[in-house]
Amino acid sequence: MGLYKIQMPDVGEGITEAEIVEWNVKAGDVVREDDVLAAVMTDKATVEIPSPADGTVQSVSGEIGEMTAVGTVIITLEVDGEGNEASISAEASATAEKPVAEPTPAPTPKPKPKPEPSALAPKPAPVAVSKPVSTSAVSGAPRAEGEAPLASPAVRKRAMDAGIKLVYVHGTGPAGRISHEDLDAYISGASAPAGRAGNAPNTAVEEIKVIGLRRKIAQRMQDAKQRIPHITYVEEVDVTELEKLRAHLNSTKRDDQPKLTILPFIMKAMVIAIKDYPKLSSHYDDSADVVYQYGAAHIGMAAQTPGGLMVPVLKHAETHDVWGLATESKRLADAAREGSISREELTGSTITLTSLGKLGGVVSTPVINSPEVAIVGVNKIRVRPEYIDGAFLPRKMMNLSSGFDHRIVDGYDAAEFIQRIKGLLENPATLFMEG
């Protein structure tokens, strides 16, 4: 038998450490070759670590959420053959086979005298006693205001499933820890807490560790707000004619074409506007004081997923028509939500489009996706009366709330860029005449 030591992988691009986000095995588990042992996260991509051989997990190293340096051993497998390191147990067996002198029985050690209790030594925790709990002992809040009840995850889940608030359950374990027996006693004999049902204060506090994608999002957002002087520009757009065109195209589309939302039209308008204002498709390296201005329009699409916010990148949006933009954006959004999106599809954006759809609100203040210098935010469409040619008419109005890096983009340039997009959307035929 031998040991196979698995290190934190080097995924390239200068990454020196990664975060452990999931363990799929524990010590003692038997695994097969290619079984996924763990998942680690670098930047915004999750990398799975497969087993290199059949074997038994001897140890795992590292907590969920822990940043671990590339090259650090995180999993040790015991495998048939030599593995990549000689087995300690094999070495021990070889040592045991060597002839040695008859051992002399060791003298029985005398018991150490019991030390005197010290005023500074911690007192032993009380031992839980299995005994019936009276109704009076389990009804009402048995702990001080703001004190969170102690219980294992299994007890908490059982209480949640049963609709029981643990703050009202008397715990008989060490430090008042609540056990399954305490829950049984509460269910069988507890009376309702004093006062009207549902009006008792909820003093529960749940500790949630910020790890994985959520931690990456937090770091990037904090960095962007600390380092980038944002300017926000909001303009309303009359999308009545655009919505008529969109409805017509959806009613006449082929079966192999996706249903059009408003986003592909906005992307098309952004591509055309970027030709007139190329600095908006840029990266700013503030450490070197260099702006990289791209001829391509790689549009990042902020997408909410079960794991948090991701930004899939629609590469070379300038090469697609509206149908192509719709097809590719749907593919990327679906891949992000399903967790099958690749690292390459999450990097390289030069400008970002963000939308919350029907939840878009009236105005928003989107955060720039650094090192980009611009982000275009879409708010919800509302029907309201607009005074046109001497009469009030119902029009579909939508705000664009956009953010710009004021170090690179002047307010006037930001306003002109959005006005160019506004003109294209309010006259949607021009989307198909230009660019």
DRENTORSE-860122 format. One record per residue (C-alpha): z, x, y; residue in one letter. Coordinates in steps of 0.5 Angstrom, whole numbers, plus 500, padded with zeros to 3 digits. Layout:
residues N
ZXYa/...
end
This chain:
residues 435
500500500m/499502507g/500500514l/495498519y/497498526k/493494531i/493496538q/492492545m/484492545p/480495551d/475490553v/472495558g/471494566e/477498568g/482494565i/488498563t/493492561e/492485558a/497479558e/499476551i/498469551v/498466544e/501468537w/498465531n/502469526v/509472525k/513477521a/512475513g/505471514d/500473509v/493473513v/486474511r/481478514e/478475521d/484471521d/486470529v/492474530l/493473537a/490471544a/490476550v/488475557m/484479562t/482477569d/480470567k/477471560a/481470553t/480475548v/482473541e/485479536i/482478529p/485481523s/481487520p/483486513a/487482508d/495483508g/502481510t/504481518v/510486518q/511486525s/509483532v/511486539s/511483545g/513476548e/508471551i/507472558g/508480557e/503484560m/502490555t/498496556a/491498553v/492502546g/500499545t/501497538v/502490538i/501488531i/503492524t/500489518l/501492510e/495492507v/492495500d/490502501g/491507506e/490502512g/490507518n/497510517e/501511511a/506506509s/513508510i/515504504s/511508500a/514514503e/521512502a/519510494s/516517493a/522520496t/526516491a/523518485e/525526487k/531528482p/537529486v/544530484a/549525482e/552522488p/559522489t/562516490p/564515498a/571513499p/573506501t/573506509p/580504512k/579497516p/580499523k/586496527p/584490531k/584492538p/588488543e/585483547p/582485554s/582481560a/575483561l/573482554a/569475553p/572470550k/569468543p/565461544a/568455541p/566453534v/562447533a/566442528v/563437524s/567431525k/566423528p/564423535v/568416538s/564412543t/568414549s/566421547a/559420548v/558415553s/557417560g/555423563a/560428560p/558434564r/558436571a/553434577e/547439576g/549442569e/543442565a/544440557p/544445552l/539443546a/534446542s/527444542p/527440536a/533436539v/530435546r/523433542k/527428538r/531425544a/525425548m/521421543d/527416542a/528415550g/535418550i/537422556k/541429554l/545429560v/549423557y/550426550v/556429549h/555436545g/560439540t/557446539g/558452543p/558451550a/557444549g/550445546r/547438543i/546438536s/542433531h/549430529e/551429536d/544425537l/546421531d/553420534a/550417540y/545413537i/550410532s/556408537g/554410544a/554405549s/550405555a/552409561p/556406567a/552403572g/545399572r/540402567a/535406570g/539408576n/543414573a/541421577p/536425573n/539432573t/535435568a/531442570v/526444566e/524452566e/517453565i/514460565k/508462569v/503465564i/496466562g/491463566l/496459571r/499466573r/492469574k/490463578i/497464582a/496471583q/488470586r/490465590m/496469593q/492475594d/486471598a/491467603k/495474604q/489478605r/483473608i/484470615p/481463613h/477459618i/476451616t/470447618y/469440617v/463436618e/461429616e/455427612v/451421612d/449421604v/446414604t/439416603e/441421598l/445416594e/439412594k/434417592l/440419586r/440412584a/432412583h/432419579l/437417575n/434410573s/427413572t/430420568k/427422561r/432422555d/433429555d/435430562q/442429565p/445424569k/445427576l/451427580t/451429588i/453436586l/446439584p/443436591f/449440595i/447446591m/440446592k/441445600a/446451599m/440455596v/436453602i/441454607a/443461604i/436464606k/437462613d/444465613y/444470608p/451473609k/454467606l/452470599s/456476600s/462480597h/467484602y/470490599d/476491605d/478497602s/471500603a/469496609d/463494606v/459488605v/455487599y/450481601q/446478595y/439476595g/441471589a/445465590a/450465584h/454459585i/461459583g/463452581m/471450581a/472446575a/479443572q/480445565t/486443560p/488450561g/488450569g/482452574l/476456572m/470458576v/464458572p/458461575v/451458575l/447465576k/441465580h/441458583a/435459587e/430459581t/432452579h/430445581d/435439582v/434438574w/435445572g/442445577l/444439573a/443441566t/446448567e/452446571s/454441566k/453446560r/458451564l/463445565a/463443558d/464450556a/470451560a/473445558r/472446551e/474454552g/468456549s/465459556i/464467556s/467472560r/460473563e/459466565e/466467569l/464473573t/459475579g/459469583s/457470591t/459463594i/463457591t/462450591l/469446589t/469438588s/475433586l/470428585g/473421587k/479424588l/476429593g/480426599g/478425606v/479433608v/481439604s/482446606t/479450600p/481457598v/476462598i/474465592n/475473593s/471477594p/467472597e/466470604v/465462603a/467456599i/464449600v/468443599g/466436597v/470430599n/469423597k/464418599i/466412603r/462406606v/464405613r/460402619p/456407623e/453405630y/446406629i/440403634d/445398637g/448395631a/453397626f/451398619l/454400613p/453407611r/455412605k/459418609m/462424606m/466430609n/464437607l/471441608s/469449608s/472455608g/470462611f/472469611d/473470619h/473477618r/465477616i/463470618v/464468625d/465460627g/459459630y/455462624d/460458619a/458451623a/450453623e/451454616f/454447614i/449444619q/443446616r/446443609i/448437613k/441436615g/438437608l/442432605l/441427610e/434428610n/433429602p/426429602a/426436605t/430439599l/424438595f/419441601m/423447602e/424453598g/
end
